């Protein structure tokens, strides 16, 4: 049987989805951008949290804009240089920024989401939330509804689904993503990574795509992350067998596997300087998609788009 509980800890109101048979638990904080706070899975007789999150509300408030851990990325992800882009022959400049000229990771990463449904039964625990963006940023004056649903299933399987509904009277540009950081407590340099890709997005010195795709299959087999410097976008090859990405901790004998839908063709990998965790992000497009068009989506007035990815964590 599954259950859903609400509790307060370190300044957060947390909603926990629990598989009472295995002990697997997912913790979500709706008030902080619907972020995934924890994903605890059975390991070595206890529970191991594989999500690198925040120790307290103050930690979140002070440090969200440094790494954007677990942030929902909407209506764009990654960088838009100076926040400028053109849409339907009109120029726009995003106003929301983390510092002058640094526009990154969208408009919803720190907004509250409203809970609309909590359902637990013998097969799953599901939490549904939404945020209605009213178009108040002059650089993105397009109202839309963002619905996020977390579903915990048997086998330590977590599905994350996002539905975007265009509430504007015109077509809107859209990119969707999510920015989780994974950690097992083992340094990243002692972990291994594999994913299905034969192309990398070429970046310039400012980490902005040039618009070119280059051949790259370095991670087609399990590869040590020792001394790897990664802040790159890779195009997933959906012809390969699932899972499309595997992060392995050979020390604790834990695998984290990723099953993105074809709606998420870009895999963004980032290892921060502290090298204690790694960001593995499912994205609909490449950084600066509003300008380079790589994966940019158009959602007509009144229509919706759905995006889904699944994580499974297991000890072996």
Residue pairs with C-beta under 8 A, 6 or more apart in sequence:
1 20
1 21
1 120
1 121
1 122
2 17
2 18
2 19
2 20
2 120
2 121
2 122
2 123
2 124
2 125
2 152
3 17
3 18
3 20
3 120
3 125
4 15
4 16
4 17
4 18
4 118
4 119
4 120
4 125
4 127
5 15
5 16
5 18
6 13
6 14
6 15
6 16
7 13
7 14
7 16
8 14
10 55
10 56
10 57
11 56
11 57
11 58
12 29
12 31
12 32
12 37
12 56
12 57
12 60
13 29
13 30
13 31
14 27
14 28
14 29
14 37
15 27
15 28
15 29
15 30
15 115
15 118
15 127
16 25
16 26
16 27
16 28
17 25
17 26
17 27
17 28
17 120
17 125
17 126
17 127
17 150
17 152
18 24
18 25
18 26
18 125
18 152
19 25
19 125
19 152
19 154
19 156
21 154
22 42
22 154
22 156
23 40
23 42
23 47
24 40
24 41
24 42
24 47
24 152
24 156
25 38
25 39
25 40
25 47
26 36
26 38
26 39
26 40
26 125
26 150
26 152
26 158
27 36
27 37
27 38
27 39
27 40
28 34
28 35
28 36
28 37
28 127
28 129
28 150
29 35
29 37
30 112
30 113
30 114
30 115
30 129
31 112
31 113
32 57
32 60
32 64
32 110
32 112
33 70
33 71
33 72
33 108
33 109
33 110
33 111
33 112
33 113
34 72
34 113
34 129
34 131
34 148
35 53
35 69
35 70
35 71
35 72
36 51
36 53
36 70
36 150
36 160
36 180
37 51
37 53
37 54
37 70
38 49
38 51
38 53
39 49
39 50
39 51
39 158
39 311
39 313
40 47
40 48
40 49
40 50
41 47
41 48
41 50
41 156
41 254
41 313
41 314
41 315
42 48
42 156
42 315
43 252
43 254
43 315
44 252
44 315
48 184
48 185
48 252
48 254
48 315
50 182
50 183
50 184
50 254
50 256
50 313
51 70
51 180
51 181
51 182
51 183
52 69
52 181
52 182
52 183
52 276
52 277
53 69
53 70
53 181
54 60
54 63
54 64
54 69
64 71
64 109
64 110
65 98
67 181
67 272
67 279
68 104
68 105
68 109
68 179
69 179
69 180
69 181
69 279
70 178
70 179
70 180
70 181
71 105
71 109
71 110
71 178
71 179
72 106
72 108
72 109
72 146
72 148
72 162
72 178
72 179
73 105
73 106
73 108
73 109
73 175
73 176
73 177
73 178
73 179
73 281
73 283
74 106
74 107
74 108
74 146
74 162
74 164
74 174
74 175
74 176
74 177
75 106
75 107
75 108
75 133
75 140
75 142
75 144
75 164
75 172
75 173
75 174
75 175
75 176
76 105
76 106
76 173
76 174
76 175
76 289
76 290
77 105
77 106
77 175
77 176
77 177
77 179
77 268
77 281
77 283
77 284
77 285
77 287
77 289
78 104
78 105
78 177
78 233
78 268
78 283
78 286
78 287
78 288
79 103
79 104
79 206
79 207
79 208
79 287
79 288
80 94
80 103
80 104
80 288
80 290
80 291
81 103
81 206
81 208
81 288
81 291
82 93
82 101
82 103
83 93
83 94
83 95
83 97
83 101
83 103
83 139
84 91
84 92
84 93
84 94
84 291
85 91
85 92
85 94
85 173
85 290
85 291
86 92
86 291
87 173
87 290
88 170
88 171
92 138
92 139
92 140
92 141
93 138
93 139
94 103
94 107
94 137
94 139
94 140
95 137
95 138
95 139
96 103
96 107
96 137
96 139
97 103
97 104
98 104
105 179
106 175
107 133
107 137
107 140
108 131
108 133
108 146
109 179
111 131
111 133
112 131
113 129
113 130
113 131
113 146
113 148
114 129
114 130
114 131
115 127
115 128
115 129
116 128
116 129
116 130
116 147
117 126
117 127
117 128
118 126
118 127
118 128
119 125
119 126
120 126
123 153
123 154
124 151
124 152
124 153
124 154
125 151
125 152
126 149
126 150
126 151
126 152
127 149
127 150
127 151
128 147
128 148
128 149
129 147
129 148
129 149
130 145
130 146
130 147
130 148
131 145
131 146
132 143
132 144
132 145
132 146
132 167
133 143
133 144
133 145
133 146
134 143
135 141
135 142
135 143
135 168
142 166
142 168
142 170
142 172
143 167
143 168
144 164
144 165
144 166
144 167
144 168
144 172
144 174
144 299
145 163
145 164
145 165
145 167
146 162
146 163
146 164
147 162
147 163
147 164
147 165
148 160
148 161
148 162
149 159
149 160
149 161
149 162
149 163
150 158
150 159
150 160
151 158
151 159
151 160
151 161
152 158
153 159
155 312
155 314
156 312
156 313
156 314
157 310
157 311
157 312
158 310
158 311
158 312
159 308
159 309
159 310
160 178
160 308
160 309
160 310
160 311
161 306
161 307
161 308
162 176
162 178
162 306
162 307
162 308
163 304
163 305
163 306
163 307
164 174
164 176
164 299
164 304
164 305
164 306
164 307
165 303
165 304
166 172
166 299
166 300
166 301
166 302
166 303
166 304
168 301
169 301
170 301
171 298
171 299
171 300
171 301
172 298
172 299
173 290
173 296
173 297
173 298
174 284
174 296
174 297
174 298
174 299
174 305
175 283
175 284
175 285
175 289
175 290
175 295
175 296
175 297
176 263
176 264
176 283
176 284
176 297
176 305
176 307
177 264
177 268
177 281
177 282
177 283
177 284
178 281
178 282
178 309
179 279
179 281
180 279
180 280
180 281
181 272
181 277
181 278
181 279
182 247
182 256
182 277
182 278
182 279
182 280
183 276
183 277
183 278
184 191
184 249
184 252
184 254
185 252
186 249
186 251
186 252
187 275
187 276
188 225
188 271
188 275
188 276
188 277
188 278
189 224
189 225
189 226
189 227
189 275
190 225
190 226
190 249
190 250
190 251
191 224
191 225
191 247
191 248
191 249
191 250
191 278
192 222
192 223
192 224
192 225
192 247
192 248
192 250
193 219
193 222
193 223
193 225
193 245
193 246
193 247
193 248
193 269
193 278
194 219
194 220
194 221
194 222
194 223
194 245
194 246
194 248
195 219
195 234
195 236
195 244
195 245
195 246
195 258
195 267
195 269
196 220
196 236
196 237
196 238
196 240
196 244
196 245
197 216
197 217
197 219
197 220
197 234
197 235
197 236
197 237
197 267
198 215
198 216
198 217
198 220
198 235
198 237
199 213
199 214
199 215
199 216
199 234
199 235
200 213
200 214
200 215
200 216
200 232
200 233
200 234
200 235
201 209
201 212
201 213
201 214
201 232
201 233
201 234
201 235
201 266
201 286
201 287
201 294
202 209
202 210
202 211
202 212
202 213
202 214
203 209
203 210
203 232
203 233
203 287
204 210
207 231
207 287
208 287
208 288
209 233
209 286
209 287
209 288
209 292
209 294
211 292
211 293
211 294
213 235
216 234
219 234
222 246
222 248
225 271
225 278
228 271
229 271
230 269
230 270
230 271
230 278
231 269
231 270
231 271
232 268
232 269
232 270
233 266
233 267
233 268
233 283
233 286
233 287
234 266
234 267
234 268
234 269
235 265
235 266
235 267
236 244
236 260
236 264
236 265
236 266
236 267
237 244
238 244
238 262
238 265
242 259
243 257
243 258
243 259
243 312
244 258
244 259
244 260
244 267
245 257
245 258
245 260
245 267
245 280
246 255
246 256
246 257
246 258
247 255
247 256
247 257
247 258
247 278
247 280
248 254
248 255
248 256
249 255
252 315
253 315
253 316
254 313
254 314
254 315
254 316
255 313
255 314
255 315
255 316
256 311
256 312
256 313
257 311
257 312
257 313
257 314
258 267
258 280
258 282
258 309
258 310
258 311
259 309
259 310
259 311
259 312
260 267
260 282
260 308
260 309
260 310
261 307
261 308
261 309
263 284
263 305
263 306
263 307
263 308
264 282
264 283
264 284
264 307
264 309
265 284
265 285
265 295
266 282
266 283
266 284
266 285
266 286
266 294
266 295
267 280
267 281
267 282
267 283
268 279
268 280
268 281
268 283
268 287
269 278
269 279
269 280
269 281
270 278
270 279
270 281
271 278
271 279
272 279
282 309
283 295
284 295
284 297
284 307
285 294
285 295
285 296
285 297
286 292
286 294
286 295
289 295
289 296
290 296
297 305
299 305
